Amino acid sequence: MTPLAEMAPYLALILVGFLPNEVWRMLGLLVSRGIDENSELLVWVRAVATAVLAGVIAKVTLMPPGALAGVPLSVRVAAIVVAFVAFLSVRRSVFASVLAGEVALVAGALLFGP
Amino acid sequence: VNAFLAGLRAASTTVFTLVVIGTYIGIGALGHDYGFSLPWVMLANTLMWAAPAQVLAITALGSGAAAVEVAVTVGLSAARFLPMVVSLLPLVRVPGSRLRDLLLPAHLTAASTWVEGFRLMPPMPRESRIGFYNGLGVGLICWANVGSVIGFFLAASLPALLTACLLLLTPLSFLASTLRNSRLLSDRLALALGLVVGPLLATAEVGLDLMWTGLIAGSVAYGLHRLREALR
């Protein structure tokens, strides 16, 4: 392989992976200047960030990538619901919640899977 | 230096240690399956540090999508970092902080560091927060690299159901940790509304759906929070 061909994937990583990803963090760095920790504006920004995370949760569950798409929709949604219930019932534990969701996914996939 | 070490230690003892390792086992396996080298995958972990965007980049580049298209999809998925960085930096900044002191904390910000930062840093003295946060982020990226080495070499032997479990780690950990960190009504409402608005916009094939989800659900949640404060 020529040196250029070897470098091509790395060039692609920088140009279409790293840069379009990093630009948002750097914008955030510039925007955050002069904003106080206790400012009311930050309550709104936090709400926006939280809602985006909620959007990611919903999107991965309903329109899943790769092997997760092989698990029926009802099982994926049930796993999220089980995780939510486990969080509330087991001392607000993140670990218990994630574990319960995974167990529900495996059980559901084995019972109702193709 | 001590704060940095404390951050490294925190990076190895949270639920996110396991979540990050698991998620990146999946990414290492995916990179292997799409024909990328291990150094490429590890460099992507370190430079991008964004699991959903990395999955997009690997599958799109690996299947020969146009470069511009890949850049746009990655860029859209990463828009969440803007509000995260804007809300996190005021927490770590001290009056004398220079812009370049904040470059690394900004780069290390991802869902896991953001959530853990907001959970662990408020009781800490302000001067030690940047060091702690850098340790936390660097530590978690190291675990991500460990995960992708494991995934890269196990790729062929990973059963489909296990890969499905690894992919579900992202939404499960986001859900539980946002629930735990939601103290204000606005945060809880934003989570609930985002879960509803997100799928609606995505099915309607609205462009920039995640960004609009954030702005719409986040602003409505904030508005209701203000309304309740005003009525008290």
Interface residues (C-beta under 8 A of the other chain):
Chain A: P9 Y10 A12 L13 I14 L15 V16 G17 F18 L19 P20 N21 E22 V23 W24 R25 M26 L27 G28 L29 V31 S32 R33 I35 D36 E37 S39 L42 V43 W44 V45 R46 A47 V48 A49 T50 A51 V52 L53 A54 G55 V56 I57 A58 K59 V60 T61 L62 M63 P64 P65 G66 A67 L68 G70 V71 R76 A79 I80 A83 F84 F87 R92 S93 V94 F95 S97 V98 G101 E102 L105 V106 A109 L110 G113
Chain B: V15 V19 L30 F36 S37 W40 L43 A44 L47 M48 A50 P52 A53 Q54 V55 A57 T59 L61 A67 V68 V70 A71 V72 V74 G75 A78 A79 R80 F81 L82 P83 M84 V85 V86 S87 L88 L89 P90 L91 R93 L99 L102 L103 A106 H107 T109 A111 W114 A160 L161 T163 A164 C165 L167 L168 L169 T170 P171 L172 S173 F174 L175 A176 S177 T178 L179 R180 S182 L184 S186 D187 L189 A190 L191 A192 L193 G194 L195 V196 V197 G198 P199 L201 A202 D209 L210 M211 T213 G214 L215 I216 A217 G218 S219 A221 Y222 H225
